[in-house]
Amino acid sequence: MLSVGKRLFSTSGRILDTLVFVESANSKISPASLSSLNAAFQLGKPVSALVAGPEGESIVSELSQVEGLSKIIVAKGDNYNHYLAEELSPLVKAILSNESNNFTHFVTAASAVGKSLLPRVGALLDVQPISDVIKVESENTFVRPIYAGNALSTVKSSDKFILTSIRASAFPPQQITSSSAPIEEFSESITTNGRTEFVSENLITSERPELGAATKVVAGGRGLKNKETFDKLLEPLATKLNAAVGASRAAVDNGFCDNSLQIGQTGKIIAPELYIAIGISGAIQHLAGMKDSKTIVAINKDPESPIFNIADIGLVADLNDAVPELTEKL
Ligand SMILES: Cc1cc2nc3c(=O)[nH]c(=O)nc-3n(C[C@H](O)[C@H](O)[C@H](O)COP(=O)(O)OP(=O)(O)OC[C@H]3O[C@@H](n4cnc5c(N)ncnc54)[C@H](O)[C@@H]3O)c2cc1C
């Protein structure tokens, strides 16, 4: 590795630059994308951002204030609306494979969009992507959880392109300052198979903080017995704390709440400042989604429940008594 001025070169003489795919959420940079930018800067190379479609255009001015960005590439076009991975992946491939761009690294959040996009880009470039990164060791070495978070694997890539998705809860959001990155329009026409079209989406709207980004989460499990108790006990407590509401898979499967609230191996992975588990046993698949929370509080009537093994504060009590009392005292 050679360093000339501020540019980093590989031993083959290629300049090492990083491209980050940045998503919008309600016309703001999504919290997960701010974390992706932070992870990208940890690679120690110049970082550029890619935004696409009308959603992407809505965040260009905010993005231009991210300190240290080399440039923002804007790919206009209604075909990028709703971030269809089938449309985005040929775009990312075209930008990465254009040698004049000097990109060697690609970073996206391990969001629903990123999880769909990354393997497709990998297939198009014939490169093995590295998903769900929680730590950047060096420009080609990354740490990622395996076996539902029970082991950490350190992986090193020798591929021509290094394609990664990052777990947002493992990286702080990149700060917005007032610097101004140059904006470049991507105008090359890209051919896609055109066989995928957006039909509709049903979004659950809530006044509460978004589960993936909330600093406090109140989560309920099967112990709440039904939807009525779930809403009656959890909602007032979450309101008092200005917390997001989450759930175990058992609670979701039993119809206590929407499946977008599921936390765990097959749900959302979160790491809030405060996590309150109510009537949740602490199955390994649930822990995979919340064990990195800073302070874990558990309310469960069974003192042998495994959730108490990782709880910082445990209350052995009937949730029907303890939760209303806690809410009232708060
Ligand atoms: C491939 C796979 C993926 C999975 N992915 C996920 C995932 O992403 N997320 C997830 O959560 N699970 C996941 N699961 C399911 C997981 O194994 C558990 O079944 C689930 O987490 C259990 O949910 P629970 O803790 O709410 O229910 P239970 O395990 O039934 O626990 C209920 C708890 O409530 C307590 N309780 C009952 N009544 C009261 C009361 N009145 N007061 C106080 N406490 C009370 C009980 O003591 C018990 O500990 C997955 C499973 C598989 C096989």
PDBQT file of the ligand as one rigid body, heavy atoms in Angstrom, charges set to zero:
ROOT
HETATM    1  C1  LIG A 401     -35.039 -19.969  12.543  1.00  0.00    +0.000 C 
HETATM    2  C2  LIG A 401     -35.691 -19.235  13.698  1.00  0.00    +0.000 A 
HETATM    3  C3  LIG A 401     -35.664 -17.851  13.700  1.00  0.00    +0.000 A 
HETATM    4  C4  LIG A 401     -36.261 -17.160  14.754  1.00  0.00    +0.000 A 
HETATM    5  N1  LIG A 401     -36.201 -15.787  14.766  1.00  0.00    +0.000 NA
HETATM    6  C5  LIG A 401     -36.687 -15.131  15.826  1.00  0.00    +0.000 A 
HETATM    7  C6  LIG A 401     -36.590 -13.714  15.896  1.00  0.00    +0.000 A 
HETATM    8  O1  LIG A 401     -36.102 -13.037  14.995  1.00  0.00    +0.000 OA
HETATM    9  N2  LIG A 401     -37.070 -13.107  17.005  1.00  0.00    +0.000 N 
HETATM   10  C7  LIG A 401     -37.634 -13.794  18.054  1.00  0.00    +0.000 A 
HETATM   11  O2  LIG A 401     -38.036 -13.155  19.035  1.00  0.00    +0.000 OA
HETATM   12  N3  LIG A 401     -37.754 -15.129  17.985  1.00  0.00    +0.000 NA
HETATM   13  C8  LIG A 401     -37.311 -15.807  16.902  1.00  0.00    +0.000 A 
HETATM   14  N4  LIG A 401     -37.477 -17.144  16.842  1.00  0.00    +0.000 N 
HETATM   15  C9  LIG A 401     -38.344 -17.800  17.856  1.00  0.00    +0.000 C 
HETATM   16  C10 LIG A 401     -37.649 -18.064  19.183  1.00  0.00    +0.000 C 
HETATM   17  O3  LIG A 401     -37.014 -19.322  19.133  1.00  0.00    +0.000 OA
HETATM   18  C11 LIG A 401     -38.672 -18.080  20.336  1.00  0.00    +0.000 C 
HETATM   19  O4  LIG A 401     -39.686 -19.020  20.057  1.00  0.00    +0.000 OA
HETATM   20  C12 LIG A 401     -39.343 -16.728  20.606  1.00  0.00    +0.000 C 
HETATM   21  O5  LIG A 401     -38.374 -15.702  20.697  1.00  0.00    +0.000 OA
HETATM   22  C13 LIG A 401     -40.118 -16.823  21.901  1.00  0.00    +0.000 C 
HETATM   23  O6  LIG A 401     -40.806 -15.623  22.105  1.00  0.00    +0.000 OA
HETATM   24  P1  LIG A 401     -41.220 -15.192  23.572  1.00  0.00    +0.000 P 
HETATM   25  O7  LIG A 401     -40.011 -15.018  24.421  1.00  0.00    +0.000 OA
HETATM   26  O8  LIG A 401     -42.142 -14.038  23.439  1.00  0.00    +0.000 OA
HETATM   27  O9  LIG A 401     -42.115 -16.423  24.065  1.00  0.00    +0.000 OA
HETATM   28  P2  LIG A 401     -41.823 -17.541  25.151  1.00  0.00    +0.000 P 
HETATM   29  O10 LIG A 401     -40.529 -18.208  24.915  1.00  0.00    +0.000 OA
HETATM   30  O11 LIG A 401     -43.025 -18.371  25.213  1.00  0.00    +0.000 OA
HETATM   31  O12 LIG A 401     -41.679 -16.707  26.502  1.00  0.00    +0.000 OA
HETATM   32  C14 LIG A 401     -42.736 -16.068  27.134  1.00  0.00    +0.000 C 
HETATM   33  C15 LIG A 401     -42.199 -15.565  28.469  1.00  0.00    +0.000 C 
HETATM   34  O13 LIG A 401     -43.201 -14.818  29.118  1.00  0.00    +0.000 OA
HETATM   35  C16 LIG A 401     -43.116 -15.096  30.506  1.00  0.00    +0.000 C 
HETATM   36  N5  LIG A 401     -44.431 -14.810  31.086  1.00  0.00    +0.000 N 
HETATM   37  C17 LIG A 401     -45.601 -15.458  30.822  1.00  0.00    +0.000 A 
HETATM   38  N6  LIG A 401     -46.600 -14.891  31.528  1.00  0.00    +0.000 NA
HETATM   39  C18 LIG A 401     -46.059 -13.884  32.249  1.00  0.00    +0.000 A 
HETATM   40  C19 LIG A 401     -46.572 -12.930  33.181  1.00  0.00    +0.000 A 
HETATM   41  N7  LIG A 401     -47.867 -12.876  33.481  1.00  0.00    +0.000 N 
HETATM   42  N8  LIG A 401     -45.708 -12.045  33.725  1.00  0.00    +0.000 NA
HETATM   43  C20 LIG A 401     -44.388 -12.074  33.424  1.00  0.00    +0.000 A 
HETATM   44  N9  LIG A 401     -43.844 -12.949  32.552  1.00  0.00    +0.000 NA
HETATM   45  C21 LIG A 401     -44.660 -13.826  31.971  1.00  0.00    +0.000 A 
HETATM   46  C22 LIG A 401     -42.739 -16.561  30.593  1.00  0.00    +0.000 C 
HETATM   47  O14 LIG A 401     -42.129 -16.850  31.838  1.00  0.00    +0.000 OA
HETATM   48  C23 LIG A 401     -41.792 -16.709  29.420  1.00  0.00    +0.000 C 
HETATM   49  O15 LIG A 401     -40.453 -16.533  29.823  1.00  0.00    +0.000 OA
HETATM   50  C24 LIG A 401     -36.897 -17.875  15.806  1.00  0.00    +0.000 A 
HETATM   51  C25 LIG A 401     -36.904 -19.259  15.786  1.00  0.00    +0.000 A 
HETATM   52  C26 LIG A 401     -36.315 -19.941  14.743  1.00  0.00    +0.000 A 
HETATM   53  C27 LIG A 401     -36.327 -21.449  14.765  1.00  0.00    +0.000 C 
ENDROOT
TORSDOF 0
